[in-house]
Every structure is written in structure tokens, then in C-alpha cells.
Amino acid sequence: MKLYILFLFLNVCTLPVLAQQKPAVKISGEVATPLTIYVDSLAQWPRITVNLKDRDGKDHSYSGTPLQAILEKAGVTMGKQLRGKNLSKYLMVKCADGYEVLFSLAELDSSFTDRQVILANETDGHALPADKGPLRLVVPGEKKPARSSFQVVEMVVRFAKD
């Protein structure tokens, strides 16, 4: 009985804390400054719009922040410093359901590619639907949308190992 009361007490005490958590994405690993970006703060970041076809071939417009801007803010090696051993760094993107996708940093750097991968919070002028958001990685120009990931919660920069 004491355990049951303790269980109820802990649940009642932790519910308000859980309810106060804001949706966010964490950036960590080989970064100078680990970041937590809250969905409601994305309006303060640079924003662009890119187009992506869904699995049915229908075009959608996604608005969000270029991933390169986020990585640069975290102090990730980009631009002129992305050479030599730094070219073996990668970004692992983790989603709420356990789905993970990987990018070499060169795939995300404008000195290597013209493609802009974004962390989106809007599609077709509206907030992302709950099953796709609140944050989605959008990777335009790929034949399959497999790396355009839903419900992004974490991004980790690492060195590839032999």
C-alpha cells in the first residue's frame, strides 16, 4: 500500500513538470556550444522555404531554418575549416520514434553543395501536423524522402571511426 501511495505521489508531482516541457531539438557532440532550440524560438532564426514531394508525388512548401545556420551557431566545423580529418565528421539526426538518419557535414555545407537542408516547423503556411512535427528535417533534391525525418528531437555531431 505504501508503494502505491508513493507511486501516486510521484506521478502527481511529475505531471506538471512534464506538461511544462516545450518541444525542442538538442544539438550536441563535437560542437563548441551545445544548443537546445525550442520550437517557439525558431522565428528568431534565419528562415527559408524549400519544396519537397511527398510519397504520393505531391509538392509541399516547407519553411524553417537552414541546418547550416544551426550547426554554425553550435560551433560545428563548417566552411574553410571543413577539410582534412574534419571531413570525417557526420551528423546523426534522431527522431522521437527512434528513427535515425545520417549526413556527412559536407552534405550540409554551402561551400560543398547548393542544396539547403532545413529544420522546418511549417508546411504550406501552417504548423506541421502533430504526427509530422513539431520539427521536421526537410532534405530537398533526393530521389526518396527517407532522410526528410519527422519529429526531430536531437542532432549529434561525431567523428567517423575506423
C-alpha positions as CSV (number, residue, x, y, z in Angstrom):
1,M,0.0,0.0,0.0
2,K,2.9,2.4,0.8
3,L,4.4,1.7,-2.6
4,Y,1.1,2.5,-4.3
5,I,0.8,5.8,-2.4
6,L,4.4,6.7,-3.2
7,F,3.7,5.9,-6.9
8,L,0.6,8.1,-7.0
9,F,2.5,10.9,-5.2
10,L,5.4,10.8,-7.7
11,N,3.0,10.8,-10.7
12,V,1.1,13.8,-9.4
13,C,4.3,15.7,-8.7
14,T,5.9,15.0,-12.1
15,L,2.9,15.7,-14.3
16,P,3.2,19.5,-14.1
17,V,6.9,19.3,-14.9
18,L,6.2,17.1,-18.0
19,A,3.4,19.4,-19.1
20,Q,5.8,22.4,-18.9
21,Q,8.4,20.9,-21.3
22,K,8.4,22.7,-24.6
23,P,9.1,20.9,-27.8
24,A,12.8,21.3,-28.7
25,V,15.7,19.8,-30.5
26,K,19.1,19.3,-28.9
27,I,22.4,19.7,-30.7
28,S,25.4,18.0,-29.1
29,G,28.6,16.0,-29.7
30,E,31.6,17.5,-31.5
31,V,30.3,21.1,-31.0
32,A,31.8,24.1,-29.4
33,T,28.4,25.1,-27.8
34,P,25.7,22.5,-27.2
35,L,22.3,24.0,-28.1
36,T,18.7,23.4,-27.3
37,I,16.4,25.1,-29.8
38,Y,12.8,25.5,-28.8
39,V,10.1,25.5,-31.5
40,D,8.8,28.9,-30.5
41,S,12.3,30.4,-30.8
42,L,12.7,29.4,-34.5
43,A,11.1,32.7,-35.6
44,Q,14.3,34.4,-34.4
45,W,16.5,32.3,-36.7
46,P,17.0,32.9,-40.4
47,R,14.2,31.3,-42.4
48,I,13.8,29.9,-45.9
49,T,11.3,27.9,-47.8
50,V,12.0,24.8,-49.8
51,N,9.8,22.4,-51.7
52,L,9.6,18.6,-51.2
53,K,7.4,15.9,-52.9
54,D,5.7,13.6,-50.5
55,R,5.5,9.8,-51.1
56,D,2.5,10.3,-53.4
57,G,4.4,12.8,-55.6
58,K,2.5,15.9,-54.3
59,D,4.6,19.1,-53.8
60,H,4.6,20.8,-50.4
61,S,6.4,24.0,-49.3
62,Y,8.3,23.8,-46.0
63,S,9.5,26.8,-44.0
64,G,12.2,26.7,-41.4
65,T,15.8,27.4,-40.5
66,P,18.8,26.2,-42.7
67,L,20.5,23.4,-40.9
68,Q,23.9,25.0,-41.7
69,A,22.9,28.1,-39.6
70,I,22.1,25.9,-36.6
71,L,25.3,24.0,-36.9
72,E,27.4,27.2,-37.2
73,K,25.7,28.6,-34.1
74,A,26.7,25.5,-32.2
75,G,30.3,25.9,-33.4
76,V,30.4,22.9,-35.7
77,T,33.3,22.8,-38.1
78,M,32.0,24.2,-41.4
79,G,33.2,26.3,-44.3
80,K,37.0,26.7,-44.6
81,Q,37.7,24.6,-41.6
82,L,35.8,21.6,-43.1
83,R,38.8,19.9,-44.5
84,G,41.3,17.1,-43.6
85,K,40.2,15.0,-40.7
86,N,37.1,17.2,-40.2
87,L,35.7,15.8,-43.4
88,S,35.1,12.6,-41.5
89,K,32.6,14.2,-39.2
90,Y,28.9,13.4,-39.6
91,L,25.6,14.5,-38.2
92,M,23.2,11.9,-36.7
93,V,19.6,13.1,-36.7
94,K,17.4,11.4,-34.1
95,C,13.6,11.3,-34.1
96,A,11.0,10.8,-31.3
97,D,10.1,7.3,-32.6
98,G,13.8,6.1,-32.7
99,Y,14.3,6.7,-36.4
100,E,17.8,8.0,-37.2
101,V,19.4,9.4,-40.4
102,L,23.0,10.4,-41.1
103,F,24.6,13.2,-43.1
104,S,28.3,13.9,-43.7
105,L,28.9,17.5,-42.7
106,A,29.9,18.3,-46.3
107,E,26.4,17.4,-47.4
108,L,25.1,20.3,-45.3
109,D,27.8,22.9,-46.0
110,S,27.1,25.6,-48.7
111,S,30.8,25.5,-49.7
112,F,30.3,21.9,-50.9
113,T,26.6,21.9,-52.1
114,D,23.9,24.3,-53.3
115,R,21.2,22.2,-51.5
116,Q,19.8,23.7,-48.3
117,V,18.6,21.2,-45.7
118,I,16.2,22.9,-43.3
119,L,14.7,22.2,-39.8
120,A,11.1,23.0,-40.6
121,N,8.2,23.9,-38.4
122,E,5.7,24.9,-41.1
123,T,4.3,23.3,-44.2
124,D,2.2,25.0,-46.8
125,G,1.9,28.0,-44.5
126,H,0.7,26.1,-41.4
127,A,2.3,24.5,-38.4
128,L,3.3,20.9,-39.0
129,P,0.7,18.3,-38.1
130,A,1.2,16.5,-34.8
131,D,2.3,13.3,-36.5
132,K,5.0,15.1,-38.5
133,G,6.2,17.7,-36.1
134,P,6.6,19.9,-34.4
135,L,10.0,19.8,-36.1
136,R,10.9,18.1,-39.4
137,L,14.1,17.8,-41.3
138,V,13.5,18.6,-44.9
139,V,16.0,17.4,-47.5
140,P,15.1,18.7,-51.0
141,G,16.5,17.1,-54.2
142,E,16.7,13.5,-53.1
143,K,15.0,10.7,-55.1
144,K,13.5,9.3,-51.9
145,P,12.3,11.3,-48.9
146,A,13.8,8.8,-46.5
147,R,16.1,11.4,-44.8
148,S,13.3,14.0,-44.5
149,S,12.6,13.0,-41.0
150,F,9.6,13.6,-38.8
151,Q,9.5,14.7,-35.1
152,V,13.2,15.6,-34.8
153,V,14.4,15.7,-31.2
154,E,18.2,15.5,-31.3
155,M,21.2,16.1,-33.6
156,V,24.6,14.7,-32.7
157,V,27.9,15.6,-34.4
158,R,30.6,12.9,-34.3
159,F,33.8,11.7,-36.0
160,A,33.6,8.6,-38.1
161,K,35.7,5.8,-36.6
162,D,37.7,3.1,-38.5
